[in-house]
Amino acid sequence: MTDDNLPARLNPPVFYSATLLITLLLSYTALLPQQADELFVGLQKLIVTNASWFYVLVVAIILVTTVYLGASRYGEIRLGPDHAKPDYSRLTWLSMLFSAGMGIGLMFFGVAEPVMHYLSPPVAEPNSVEAVREAMKLTFFHWGLHAWAIYAIVALIMAFFSYRHGLPLTLRSALYPLIGERIYGPLGHAVDVFAVIGTVFGVATSLGFGVLQVNTGLNYLFGVPVGDSTQVILIIGVTLLAVVSVVTGLDKGIRRLSELNMLLAAALLLFVLLLGPTVFLLQAFVQNTGAYLSDIVRNTFNLFAYQKTDWLGGWTIFYWGWWIAWAPFVGLFIARISRGRTIREFVMGVLLIPSGFTLMWMTFFGNSAIEMIYVQGITELADMVNKDVSIALFAFLSHFPFSSVLSVIATLMVIVFFVTSADSGSLVVDMLCSHGRNDTPLWQRVYWAGGEGLVAIILLLAGGLGALQTMTIVSALPFSIVLLIAILGLLKALRVDVYKRESLALSLAPTVVNASNSGWQERLHNIVDYPSREGVNRFIQQVVKPAMDDVAQELNSQQIEARVESDEQSAVVLRVSHGNEMDFTYAVLPRGHLQPQFVRQEAPFLEMEEDKKYYRAEVHLSEGGQDYCIMGWSKHAVISDIIDQYQKHMHFLHMLR
């Protein structure tokens, strides 16, 4: 079943169940914040004490699997039909996944985390050269490949099953290899409800905490008072901007804001590099990257088992839980914008490019801040970071030339990052509640965008943000178990897909277009001819469809179910059912292409866009377009091609058994 066949845009079991549970959890954390905080903190301590090893192992498996998929033969598989093209340019794609995935965290922790590790490292002497090295290695470790691998694997699972196999673009599709068609039942609804709750509370928590940084920046720049009233107004403002962005759609709203933020981020990064200790920062970036990569295995599996310290639970396990908890939201959004890319291109784009930019950001901001404290003796910066993390970025920028300009850019970036997080979160939740479809009514998108802002305001005023953040991290434990199972399902499905591709590459005897002596002349004519859509449609109806009818009739006579279908795009499709094994599909449809330049030069009267096109009768299998045309073939030749492809399919089924 594909999402196009689903009867309604809104999925009531997911929509109403999620709304009810969000209301109940919100009421609990808002009305009893202290009790909720104690409960969730207790659960978190229990997990850190007894399941830290599991979190560490899961994240290691995810990183290794993601790298393997990108480097192996599976990397050639496309997230979509074989003929699919990416929906967005690489720059736009990278901008959107970066803005939704981690942008706001860099603004909040780019200065604060390296300074905190420098002041209180887990193994080195505080305020020492070794502490500087450890601070940057640990920051790289928390914000580098591991985090993006978690996002990448969840996005890859959903994108593969949705775009390659026609399942809904929701979290439930990750379970298809395990439970099959039951993903459309109560278990699938429960998985999507879990994803909705995690996304809404994750975005709301980020809005609540992040608005503190915006408030701090406005206070530093313009003297805006810091307090609940100001922060509520800011959340309302961000929510309204998110609503506008959601209403304008992905291609205009989120896309344009993401591109703007990437430009602002690049500008701010360049300013810090040029106005700061430039040579030192470039040296530090190279050295930090080398130290990070050389220690990545040791740090990945380091549980501090031989040392009595709470550092692991307060930092690494916190981060791993947070990235896993956010993975359904960020993963679905990345999947939504990644259709048409190969798995290798996807892995390299999601894993390497954002990680590289993130590590550069952490070096330029973090090393500059530590250099101010360690070399220049600006100890008040360290005191301010310890006192209030939200002011760290602005306290850091105040020591640069043109500090006011830099602070304005930083504040604008924080606001835009919040808007992109809120509207991408609304888009994801709306899709989860609508069978993975994004052509939903306007009120649904507005409902979720406004709901996230309302949840953030209530929790901010009631003091329940900390409890909710802890609950979100605790929820990562059950999801990580589901994720491991889903990875096994993905590997199994990819293995089947590779077998299918190998069977299609099976060399068979060439198909003869026409058995007569003039066959080569007709073949040459077909090569240099540029037929119209009407000509191709006529060929499909008069030659291809009768050929399919004959094949279907023969298969049915041999007790194999086969049927020929037509659609509104003038395509004809032969479907052969094989019961529990994979069905065979052979379709021919007209595809328009721009005529070569030399043809249009000879026909200058062609002015309409449609007149500049010629059409091909292209063959599509269940995997997508095969990029060859059978226009002008005889009925016998078409039948031969169908039999050739069917023989490859049967060979594929044989390889699977």
KOLLUM-444927 format. One record per residue (C-alpha): residue number from 1; residue in three letters; x, y, z. Coordinates in nm, 2 decimals, decimal comma. Example, Ala and Ser with C-alpha at 12.3 -4.5 7.8 and 13.67 -1.06 7.14 Angstrom:
2
1:ALA:1,23:-0,45:0,78
2:SER:1,37:-0,11:0,71
END
This chain:
657
1:MET:0,00:0,00:0,00
2:THR:0,12:0,35:-0,08
3:ASP:0,03:0,67:0,09
4:ASP:-0,14:0,78:-0,23
5:ASN:-0,40:0,50:-0,18
6:LEU:-0,49:0,60:0,17
7:PRO:-0,84:0,74:0,20
8:ALA:-0,79:1,05:0,42
9:ARG:-0,53:1,31:0,47
10:LEU:-0,57:1,32:0,85
11:ASN:-0,50:1,00:1,04
12:PRO:-0,74:1,03:1,34
13:PRO:-0,59:0,76:1,57
14:VAL:-0,25:0,94:1,56
15:PHE:-0,38:1,30:1,56
16:TYR:-0,63:1,26:1,85
17:SER:-0,42:1,02:2,06
18:ALA:-0,11:1,24:2,03
19:THR:-0,32:1,55:2,12
20:LEU:-0,46:1,38:2,42
21:LEU:-0,13:1,24:2,55
22:ILE:0,04:1,57:2,50
23:THR:-0,23:1,75:2,70
24:LEU:-0,19:1,49:2,98
25:LEU:0,19:1,51:2,99
26:LEU:0,18:1,89:2,97
27:SER:-0,07:1,91:3,26
28:TYR:0,14:1,68:3,47
29:THR:0,47:1,86:3,42
30:ALA:0,31:2,21:3,44
31:LEU:0,09:2,15:3,75
32:LEU:0,34:1,93:3,94
33:PRO:0,68:2,04:3,80
34:GLN:0,89:1,94:4,10
35:GLN:0,73:1,59:4,12
36:ALA:0,77:1,54:3,75
37:ASP:1,13:1,66:3,76
38:GLU:1,21:1,42:4,05
39:LEU:1,04:1,13:3,86
40:PHE:1,22:1,19:3,53
41:VAL:1,56:1,27:3,70
42:GLY:1,53:0,94:3,89
43:LEU:1,46:0,75:3,57
44:GLN:1,76:0,92:3,40
45:LYS:1,99:0,83:3,69
46:LEU:1,87:0,47:3,67
47:ILE:1,94:0,46:3,30
48:VAL:2,28:0,63:3,34
49:THR:2,38:0,38:3,62
50:ASN:2,26:0,06:3,45
51:ALA:2,23:0,13:3,07
52:SER:2,52:0,37:2,99
53:TRP:2,69:0,07:2,82
54:PHE:2,39:0,02:2,60
55:TYR:2,37:0,38:2,49
56:VAL:2,74:0,38:2,40
57:LEU:2,71:0,05:2,22
58:VAL:2,40:0,16:2,02
59:VAL:2,56:0,48:1,90
60:ALA:2,88:0,29:1,80
61:ILE:2,67:0,04:1,60
62:ILE:2,48:0,33:1,43
63:LEU:2,81:0,51:1,33
64:VAL:2,97:0,19:1,19
65:THR:2,65:0,10:1,00
66:THR:2,61:0,44:0,85
67:VAL:2,97:0,45:0,73
68:TYR:2,94:0,10:0,59
69:LEU:2,62:0,18:0,40
70:GLY:2,78:0,47:0,23
71:ALA:3,10:0,29:0,14
72:SER:2,95:-0,05:0,04
73:ARG:2,78:-0,15:-0,28
74:TYR:2,45:-0,04:-0,12
75:GLY:2,57:0,32:-0,17
76:GLU:2,47:0,30:-0,54
77:ILE:2,10:0,25:-0,45
78:ARG:1,89:0,56:-0,50
79:LEU:1,64:0,69:-0,25
80:GLY:1,36:0,68:-0,50
81:PRO:1,30:0,52:-0,84
82:ASP:1,62:0,46:-1,05
83:HIS:1,53:0,77:-1,26
84:ALA:1,46:1,00:-0,97
85:LYS:1,65:1,33:-0,95
86:PRO:1,71:1,53:-0,62
87:ASP:1,44:1,78:-0,54
88:TYR:1,69:2,04:-0,42
89:SER:2,04:2,16:-0,50
90:ARG:2,32:2,05:-0,28
91:LEU:2,36:2,39:-0,11
92:THR:1,99:2,42:-0,04
93:TRP:1,98:2,06:0,08
94:LEU:2,27:2,10:0,32
95:SER:2,13:2,44:0,44
96:MET:1,80:2,29:0,54
97:LEU:1,93:1,97:0,71
98:PHE:2,18:2,18:0,90
99:SER:1,93:2,44:1,02
100:ALA:1,69:2,18:1,14
101:GLY:1,94:1,94:1,28
102:MET:2,19:2,13:1,50
103:GLY:2,20:2,50:1,42
104:ILE:2,06:2,64:1,74
105:GLY:2,28:2,41:1,95
106:LEU:2,59:2,56:1,80
107:MET:2,48:2,91:1,90
108:PHE:2,40:2,80:2,25
109:PHE:2,70:2,57:2,32
110:GLY:2,97:2,69:2,06
111:VAL:3,14:2,90:2,33
112:ALA:3,00:2,75:2,65
113:GLU:3,08:2,38:2,61
114:PRO:3,46:2,41:2,52
115:VAL:3,50:2,66:2,81
116:MET:3,32:2,43:3,06
117:HIS:3,53:2,13:2,96
118:TYR:3,84:2,34:2,99
119:LEU:3,74:2,46:3,34
120:SER:3,64:2,11:3,45
121:PRO:3,78:1,83:3,23
122:PRO:3,71:1,46:3,33
123:VAL:4,07:1,35:3,33
124:ALA:4,31:1,64:3,28
125:GLU:4,42:1,92:3,52
126:PRO:4,18:2,21:3,49
127:ASN:4,31:2,54:3,33
128:SER:4,61:2,36:3,17
129:VAL:4,73:2,30:2,82
130:GLU:4,61:1,94:2,84
131:ALA:4,27:2,07:2,95
132:VAL:4,26:2,28:2,63
133:ARG:4,33:1,97:2,42
134:GLU:4,07:1,76:2,61
135:ALA:3,81:2,03:2,59
136:MET:3,82:2,05:2,21
137:LYS:3,84:1,67:2,17
138:LEU:3,54:1,62:2,39
139:THR:3,34:1,89:2,22
140:PHE:3,42:1,75:1,88
141:PHE:3,32:1,40:2,01
142:HIS:2,98:1,52:2,12
143:TRP:2,90:1,73:1,81
144:GLY:3,07:1,54:1,54
145:LEU:3,01:1,22:1,34
146:HIS:2,81:1,03:1,61
147:ALA:2,53:1,29:1,63
148:TRP:2,49:1,31:1,25
149:ALA:2,51:0,93:1,21
150:ILE:2,21:0,90:1,44
151:TYR:2,01:1,15:1,23
152:ALA:2,14:0,99:0,91
153:ILE:2,04:0,63:0,99
154:VAL:1,68:0,73:1,09
155:ALA:1,64:0,94:0,78
156:LEU:1,78:0,67:0,56
157:ILE:1,54:0,41:0,70
158:MET:1,24:0,62:0,64
159:ALA:1,35:0,76:0,30
160:PHE:1,44:0,41:0,17
161:PHE:1,11:0,25:0,26
162:SER:0,90:0,55:0,15
163:TYR:1,06:0,65:-0,17
164:ARG:1,18:0,31:-0,28
165:HIS:0,89:0,09:-0,17
166:GLY:0,60:0,33:-0,16
167:LEU:0,54:0,33:0,22
168:PRO:0,42:0,63:0,42
169:LEU:0,70:0,88:0,51
170:THR:0,65:0,83:0,88
171:LEU:0,83:0,65:1,16
172:ARG:0,61:0,34:1,13
173:SER:0,76:0,25:0,79
174:ALA:1,09:0,16:0,97
175:LEU:0,91:-0,14:1,12
176:TYR:0,78:-0,27:0,78
177:PRO:1,05:-0,54:0,76
178:LEU:0,95:-0,67:1,10
179:ILE:0,57:-0,66:1,10
180:GLY:0,47:-0,60:0,74
181:GLU:0,13:-0,47:0,66
182:ARG:0,06:-0,44:1,04
183:ILE:0,23:-0,10:1,03
184:TYR:-0,11:0,03:0,92
185:GLY:-0,27:-0,09:1,24
186:PRO:-0,26:0,00:1,61
187:LEU:0,11:-0,08:1,65
188:GLY:0,20:0,16:1,36
189:HIS:-0,03:0,43:1,51
190:ALA:0,15:0,39:1,84
191:VAL:0,49:0,44:1,68
192:ASP:0,38:0,76:1,51
193:VAL:0,22:0,89:1,83
194:PHE:0,55:0,84:2,01
195:ALA:0,73:1,03:1,73
196:VAL:0,47:1,32:1,75
197:ILE:0,50:1,35:2,13
198:GLY:0,88:1,35:2,11
199:THR:0,89:1,61:1,84
200:VAL:0,64:1,85:2,00
201:PHE:0,80:1,83:2,34
202:GLY:1,16:1,84:2,19
203:VAL:1,08:2,15:1,98
204:ALA:0,89:2,31:2,27
205:THR:1,18:2,25:2,51
206:SER:1,43:2,40:2,27
207:LEU:1,20:2,70:2,22
208:GLY:1,18:2,75:2,60
209:PHE:1,55:2,72:2,67
210:GLY:1,66:2,90:2,35
211:VAL:1,44:3,20:2,41
212:LEU:1,65:3,26:2,72
213:GLN:1,95:3,32:2,49
214:VAL:1,75:3,55:2,26
215:ASN:1,63:3,75:2,57
216:THR:1,99:3,77:2,69
217:GLY:2,11:3,90:2,35
218:LEU:1,84:4,16:2,33
219:ASN:1,92:4,27:2,68
220:TYR:2,29:4,30:2,59
221:LEU:2,21:4,49:2,27
222:PHE:1,91:4,71:2,36
223:GLY:1,86:4,67:2,73
224:VAL:1,54:4,47:2,69
225:PRO:1,45:4,34:3,04
226:VAL:1,51:3,97:3,11
227:GLY:1,20:3,80:3,25
228:ASP:0,90:3,58:3,19
229:SER:0,69:3,85:3,01
230:THR:0,97:3,92:2,76
231:GLN:1,03:3,55:2,70
232:VAL:0,66:3,48:2,64
233:ILE:0,64:3,77:2,39
234:LEU:0,95:3,63:2,21
235:ILE:0,80:3,28:2,19
236:ILE:0,48:3,42:2,05
237:GLY:0,68:3,62:1,79
238:VAL:0,89:3,31:1,69
239:THR:0,57:3,10:1,67
240:LEU:0,40:3,36:1,45
241:LEU:0,70:3,36:1,22
242:ALA:0,70:2,98:1,21
243:VAL:0,33:2,99:1,12
244:VAL:0,40:3,22:0,83
245:SER:0,69:3,00:0,72
246:VAL:0,48:2,68:0,74
247:VAL:0,19:2,84:0,55
248:THR:0,43:2,94:0,26
249:GLY:0,55:2,59:0,24
250:LEU:0,88:2,40:0,24
251:ASP:1,01:2,53:-0,09
252:LYS:0,96:2,90:0,01
253:GLY:0,95:2,92:0,39
254:ILE:1,19:2,67:0,54
255:ARG:1,41:2,67:0,23
256:ARG:1,47:3,05:0,22
257:LEU:1,52:3,08:0,59
258:SER:1,77:2,79:0,59
259:GLU:1,97:2,95:0,31
260:LEU:1,96:3,29:0,49
261:ASN:2,09:3,12:0,81
262:MET:2,37:2,95:0,63
263:LEU:2,48:3,28:0,49
264:LEU:2,47:3,45:0,83
265:ALA:2,65:3,15:0,99
266:ALA:2,93:3,16:0,73
267:ALA:2,96:3,54:0,77
268:LEU:2,98:3,52:1,15
269:LEU:3,23:3,23:1,13
270:LEU:3,44:3,43:0,89
271:PHE:3,43:3,74:1,12
272:VAL:3,55:3,54:1,42
273:LEU:3,83:3,39:1,22
274:LEU:3,96:3,71:1,07
275:LEU:3,91:3,93:1,38
276:GLY:4,05:3,67:1,61
277:PRO:4,39:3,48:1,62
278:THR:4,35:3,36:1,26
279:VAL:4,67:3,15:1,22
280:PHE:4,62:2,99:1,56
281:LEU:4,26:2,90:1,48
282:LEU:4,35:2,74:1,15
283:GLN:4,63:2,54:1,32
284:ALA:4,39:2,44:1,60
285:PHE:4,13:2,32:1,36
286:VAL:4,37:2,09:1,18
287:GLN:4,51:1,96:1,51
288:ASN:4,17:1,92:1,68
289:THR:4,04:1,73:1,38
290:GLY:4,34:1,50:1,38
291:ALA:4,31:1,44:1,76
292:TYR:3,94:1,37:1,73
293:LEU:3,98:1,12:1,45
294:SER:4,28:0,95:1,62
295:ASP:4,09:0,90:1,94
296:ILE:3,74:0,83:1,80
297:VAL:3,74:0,46:1,88
298:ARG:3,87:0,50:2,23
299:ASN:3,63:0,78:2,31
300:THR:3,34:0,60:2,15
301:PHE:3,37:0,31:2,39
302:ASN:3,50:0,49:2,69
303:LEU:3,26:0,44:2,99
304:PHE:3,50:0,56:3,26
305:ALA:3,45:0,21:3,41
306:TYR:3,77:0,24:3,62
307:GLN:3,71:0,59:3,74
308:LYS:3,45:0,72:3,99
309:THR:3,30:1,01:3,80
310:ASP:2,95:1,14:3,71
311:TRP:3,10:1,31:3,40
312:LEU:2,98:1,05:3,15
313:GLY:2,61:1,07:3,26
314:GLY:2,62:1,45:3,27
315:TRP:2,77:1,49:2,92
316:THR:2,81:1,20:2,68
317:ILE:2,50:0,99:2,78
318:PHE:2,30:1,31:2,80
319:TYR:2,40:1,40:2,44
320:TRP:2,35:1,05:2,30
321:GLY:2,00:1,04:2,46
322:TRP:1,92:1,38:2,32
323:TRP:2,03:1,31:1,97
324:ILE:1,84:0,97:1,97
325:ALA:1,53:1,14:2,11
326:TRP:1,54:1,41:1,84
327:ALA:1,62:1,16:1,56
328:PRO:1,25:1,09:1,46
329:PHE:1,19:1,46:1,41
330:VAL:1,52:1,55:1,24
331:GLY:1,54:1,22:1,06
332:LEU:1,20:1,25:0,90
333:PHE:1,27:1,61:0,79
334:ILE:1,60:1,51:0,64
335:ALA:1,43:1,22:0,46
336:ARG:1,16:1,46:0,33
337:ILE:1,43:1,67:0,16
338:SER:1,65:1,39:0,04
339:ARG:1,45:1,22:-0,23
340:GLY:1,64:1,13:-0,54
341:ARG:1,99:1,10:-0,39
342:THR:2,20:0,79:-0,38
343:ILE:2,27:0,63:-0,04
344:ARG:2,64:0,72:-0,08
345:GLU:2,57:1,08:-0,17
346:PHE:2,32:1,09:0,12
347:VAL:2,57:0,95:0,38
348:MET:2,85:1,17:0,26
349:GLY:2,63:1,48:0,27
350:VAL:2,46:1,42:0,60
351:LEU:2,76:1,28:0,78
352:LEU:3,06:1,47:0,65
353:ILE:2,96:1,82:0,54
354:PRO:2,75:1,93:0,85
355:SER:3,01:1,76:1,08
356:GLY:3,29:1,94:0,91
357:PHE:3,12:2,28:0,95
358:THR:3,02:2,20:1,31
359:LEU:3,38:2,11:1,40
360:MET:3,50:2,43:1,24
361:TRP:3,25:2,63:1,43
362:MET:3,34:2,47:1,76
363:THR:3,71:2,54:1,69
364:PHE:3,68:2,90:1,59
365:PHE:3,44:2,99:1,88
366:GLY:3,56:2,75:2,14
367:ASN:3,94:2,79:2,09
368:SER:3,90:3,17:2,07
369:ALA:3,72:3,17:2,40
370:ILE:3,97:2,95:2,57
371:GLU:4,25:3,16:2,43
372:MET:4,10:3,47:2,58
373:ILE:4,08:3,30:2,92
374:TYR:4,41:3,10:2,92
375:VAL:4,64:3,33:2,73
376:GLN:4,49:3,68:2,76
377:GLY:4,37:3,63:3,12
378:ILE:4,01:3,74:3,06
379:THR:3,88:3,53:3,35
380:GLU:3,55:3,72:3,37
381:LEU:3,45:3,53:3,05
382:ALA:3,49:3,20:3,24
383:ASP:3,29:3,34:3,53
384:MET:3,01:3,45:3,31
385:VAL:2,99:3,11:3,13
386:ASN:2,98:2,93:3,47
387:LYS:2,71:3,17:3,59
388:ASP:2,48:3,17:3,28
389:VAL:2,53:2,96:2,97
390:SER:2,29:3,16:2,77
391:ILE:2,51:3,47:2,79
392:ALA:2,83:3,29:2,69
393:LEU:2,81:3,38:2,32
394:PHE:2,74:3,75:2,37
395:ALA:3,01:3,78:2,65
396:PHE:3,25:3,62:2,40
397:LEU:3,16:3,85:2,11
398:SER:3,19:4,16:2,34
399:HIS:3,57:4,12:2,32
400:PHE:3,58:4,16:1,94
401:PRO:3,59:4,47:1,73
402:PHE:3,25:4,56:1,60
403:SER:3,10:4,36:1,88
404:SER:2,76:4,52:1,85
405:VAL:2,74:4,42:1,48
406:LEU:2,85:4,07:1,56
407:SER:2,59:4,04:1,84
408:VAL:2,31:4,16:1,61
409:ILE:2,41:3,89:1,35
410:ALA:2,42:3,63:1,63
411:THR:2,08:3,73:1,77
412:LEU:1,93:3,73:1,42
413:MET:2,07:3,38:1,36
414:VAL:1,93:3,25:1,69
415:ILE:1,59:3,38:1,60
416:VAL:1,60:3,23:1,25
417:PHE:1,73:2,90:1,38
418:PHE:1,43:2,89:1,62
419:VAL:1,19:2,97:1,34
420:THR:1,33:2,69:1,12
421:SER:1,32:2,44:1,40
422:ALA:0,96:2,53:1,49
423:ASP:0,83:2,52:1,13
424:SER:1,03:2,21:1,03
425:GLY:0,90:2,05:1,36
426:SER:0,54:2,15:1,26
427:LEU:0,59:2,00:0,91
428:VAL:0,71:1,67:1,06
429:VAL:0,43:1,64:1,31
430:ASP:0,17:1,72:1,04
431:MET:0,31:1,45:0,82
432:LEU:0,32:1,20:1,10
433:CYS:-0,05:1,27:1,16
434:SER:-0,14:1,26:0,79
435:HIS:-0,01:0,93:0,66
436:GLY:0,32:1,09:0,57
437:ARG:0,16:1,33:0,32
438:ASN:0,25:1,70:0,31
439:ASP:-0,04:1,82:0,10
440:THR:-0,25:1,87:0,42
441:PRO:-0,51:2,15:0,49
442:LEU:-0,37:2,48:0,62
443:TRP:-0,54:2,45:0,96
444:GLN:-0,34:2,13:1,05
445:ARG:0,00:2,30:0,99
446:VAL:-0,11:2,61:1,19
447:TYR:-0,25:2,39:1,46
448:TRP:0,09:2,22:1,53
449:ALA:0,30:2,53:1,48
450:GLY:0,08:2,72:1,73
451:GLY:0,07:2,42:1,96
452:GLU:0,45:2,40:2,00
453:GLY:0,46:2,76:2,10
454:LEU:0,17:2,72:2,35
455:VAL:0,34:2,42:2,51
456:ALA:0,67:2,61:2,54
457:ILE:0,49:2,91:2,71
458:ILE:0,31:2,69:2,96
459:LEU:0,62:2,50:3,06
460:LEU:0,83:2,81:3,08
461:LEU:0,58:2,98:3,32
462:ALA:0,52:2,66:3,52
463:GLY:0,89:2,57:3,55
464:GLY:0,85:2,23:3,38
465:LEU:1,11:2,27:3,11
466:GLY:1,38:2,08:3,29
467:ALA:1,15:1,78:3,37
468:LEU:1,04:1,77:3,01
469:GLN:1,39:1,78:2,88
470:THR:1,48:1,49:3,11
471:MET:1,17:1,29:3,00
472:THR:1,27:1,34:2,63
473:ILE:1,61:1,19:2,70
474:VAL:1,47:0,90:2,89
475:SER:1,24:0,82:2,59
476:ALA:1,55:0,76:2,39
477:LEU:1,61:0,42:2,56
478:PRO:1,30:0,24:2,41
479:PHE:1,35:0,41:2,08
480:SER:1,71:0,30:2,05
481:ILE:1,59:-0,07:2,08
482:VAL:1,34:-0,01:1,80
483:LEU:1,61:0,16:1,60
484:LEU:1,85:-0,14:1,62
485:ILE:1,57:-0,37:1,50
486:ALA:1,49:-0,13:1,22
487:ILE:1,86:-0,12:1,11
488:LEU:1,85:-0,50:1,07
489:GLY:1,53:-0,46:0,86
490:LEU:1,70:-0,20:0,64
491:LEU:2,00:-0,42:0,58
492:LYS:1,78:-0,71:0,48
493:ALA:1,58:-0,49:0,24
494:LEU:1,90:-0,34:0,09
495:ARG:2,03:-0,70:0,03
496:VAL:1,71:-0,78:-0,16
497:ASP:1,74:-0,45:-0,36
498:VAL:2,10:-0,54:-0,46
499:TYR:2,00:-0,88:-0,58
500:LYS:1,73:-0,72:-0,79
501:ARG:1,99:-0,48:-0,95
502:GLU:2,22:-0,77:-1,02
503:SER:1,95:-0,97:-1,18
504:LEU:1,86:-0,68:-1,41
505:ALA:2,22:-0,67:-1,52
506:LEU:2,20:-1,03:-1,63
507:SER:2,32:-1,05:-1,99
508:LEU:2,06:-1,19:-2,23
509:ALA:2,04:-1,23:-2,60
510:PRO:1,98:-0,89:-2,76
511:THR:1,62:-0,81:-2,86
512:VAL:1,56:-0,79:-3,24
513:VAL:1,35:-0,48:-3,33
514:ASN:1,23:-0,62:-3,66
515:ALA:1,32:-0,95:-3,81
516:SER:1,29:-0,83:-4,17
517:ASN:1,58:-0,73:-4,40
518:SER:1,49:-0,37:-4,35
519:GLY:1,51:-0,39:-3,98
520:TRP:1,83:-0,19:-3,95
521:GLN:1,68:0,09:-4,15
522:GLU:1,37:0,11:-3,93
523:ARG:1,59:0,10:-3,62
524:LEU:1,80:0,39:-3,75
525:HIS:1,48:0,58:-3,83
526:ASN:1,37:0,53:-3,47
527:ILE:1,70:0,66:-3,34
528:VAL:1,69:0,99:-3,54
529:ASP:1,32:1,04:-3,50
530:TYR:1,18:1,28:-3,24
531:PRO:0,81:1,19:-3,22
532:SER:0,53:1,40:-3,06
533:ARG:0,34:1,29:-2,75
534:GLU:0,04:1,19:-2,97
535:GLY:0,26:0,97:-3,17
536:VAL:0,40:0,79:-2,87
537:ASN:0,06:0,76:-2,71
538:ARG:-0,07:0,60:-3,03
539:PHE:0,22:0,36:-3,04
540:ILE:0,16:0,26:-2,67
541:GLN:-0,21:0,19:-2,74
542:GLN:-0,17:0,02:-3,07
543:VAL:0,15:-0,18:-3,02
544:VAL:0,26:-0,20:-2,65
545:LYS:-0,08:-0,27:-2,50
546:PRO:-0,17:-0,55:-2,74
547:ALA:0,18:-0,70:-2,67
548:MET:0,11:-0,69:-2,29
549:ASP:-0,23:-0,83:-2,34
550:ASP:-0,09:-1,13:-2,52
551:VAL:0,18:-1,19:-2,25
552:ALA:-0,08:-1,15:-1,97
553:GLN:-0,32:-1,40:-2,15
554:GLU:-0,04:-1,66:-2,18
555:LEU:0,06:-1,62:-1,82
556:ASN:-0,30:-1,65:-1,70
557:SER:-0,33:-1,97:-1,91
558:GLN:-0,04:-2,11:-1,71
559:GLN:-0,21:-2,02:-1,38
560:ILE:0,00:-1,71:-1,31
561:GLU:-0,21:-1,41:-1,23
562:ALA:-0,13:-1,12:-1,47
563:ARG:-0,32:-0,81:-1,57
564:VAL:-0,27:-0,50:-1,78
565:GLU:-0,37:-0,16:-1,65
566:SER:-0,37:0,20:-1,79
567:ASP:-0,35:0,53:-1,61
568:GLU:-0,42:0,90:-1,68
569:GLN:-0,06:0,96:-1,79
570:SER:-0,12:0,73:-2,10
571:ALA:0,10:0,46:-1,95
572:VAL:0,02:0,10:-1,97
573:VAL:0,14:-0,14:-1,70
574:LEU:0,17:-0,52:-1,69
575:ARG:0,15:-0,66:-1,34
576:VAL:0,24:-1,02:-1,26
577:SER:0,16:-1,15:-0,92
578:HIS:0,38:-1,40:-0,74
579:GLY:0,20:-1,45:-0,41
580:ASN:0,43:-1,40:-0,12
581:GLU:0,73:-1,33:-0,35
582:MET:0,80:-0,99:-0,52
583:ASP:0,56:-0,91:-0,81
584:PHE:0,68:-0,82:-1,15
585:THR:0,59:-0,49:-1,31
586:TYR:0,66:-0,37:-1,66
587:ALA:0,53:-0,03:-1,76
588:VAL:0,57:0,19:-2,07
589:LEU:0,49:0,56:-2,05
590:PRO:0,56:0,87:-2,26
591:ARG:0,83:1,09:-2,12
592:GLY:0,90:1,43:-2,26
593:HIS:1,26:1,55:-2,33
594:LEU:1,40:1,87:-2,48
595:GLN:1,49:1,83:-2,84
596:PRO:1,86:1,85:-2,94
597:GLN:1,99:2,19:-3,05
598:PHE:2,05:2,08:-3,41
599:VAL:1,69:1,98:-3,44
600:ARG:1,56:2,31:-3,31
601:GLN:1,79:2,51:-3,54
602:GLU:1,62:2,34:-3,83
603:ALA:1,28:2,43:-3,70
604:PRO:1,29:2,79:-3,57
605:PHE:0,91:2,81:-3,59
606:LEU:0,89:2,60:-3,27
607:GLU:0,80:2,86:-3,01
608:MET:0,58:2,69:-2,75
609:GLU:0,76:2,49:-2,48
610:GLU:0,57:2,18:-2,57
611:ASP:0,68:2,21:-2,93
612:LYS:1,04:2,20:-2,82
613:LYS:0,99:1,86:-2,67
614:TYR:1,00:1,51:-2,82
615:TYR:0,87:1,20:-2,64
616:ARG:1,00:0,85:-2,57
617:ALA:0,82:0,54:-2,49
618:GLU:1,03:0,45:-2,18
619:VAL:1,03:0,13:-1,99
620:HIS:0,98:0,14:-1,61
621:LEU:1,01:-0,15:-1,38
622:SER:0,91:-0,16:-1,01
623:GLU:1,25:0,00:-0,93
624:GLY:1,19:0,29:-1,16
625:GLY:1,28:0,41:-1,51
626:GLN:1,53:0,20:-1,70
627:ASP:1,63:0,48:-1,93
628:TYR:1,57:0,31:-2,26
629:CYS:1,30:0,37:-2,52
630:ILE:1,11:0,11:-2,73
631:MET:0,93:0,36:-2,96
632:GLY:0,89:0,21:-3,31
633:TRP:0,95:-0,15:-3,20
634:SER:0,73:-0,42:-3,34
635:LYS:0,48:-0,60:-3,13
636:HIS:0,71:-0,91:-3,14
637:ALA:1,01:-0,70:-3,02
638:VAL:0,81:-0,56:-2,73
639:ILE:0,70:-0,90:-2,63
640:SER:1,06:-1,02:-2,64
641:ASP:1,17:-0,73:-2,42
642:ILE:0,89:-0,81:-2,17
643:ILE:1,01:-1,17:-2,16
644:ASP:1,37:-1,06:-2,12
645:GLN:1,29:-0,85:-1,82
646:TYR:1,06:-1,11:-1,67
647:GLN:1,34:-1,37:-1,70
648:LYS:1,57:-1,13:-1,51
649:HIS:1,30:-1,09:-1,24
650:MET:1,27:-1,47:-1,21
651:HIS:1,65:-1,50:-1,18
652:PHE:1,63:-1,24:-0,90
653:LEU:1,37:-1,44:-0,72
654:HIS:1,59:-1,75:-0,76
655:MET:1,88:-1,57:-0,60
656:LEU:1,67:-1,48:-0,30
657:ARG:1,55:-1,83:-0,23
END
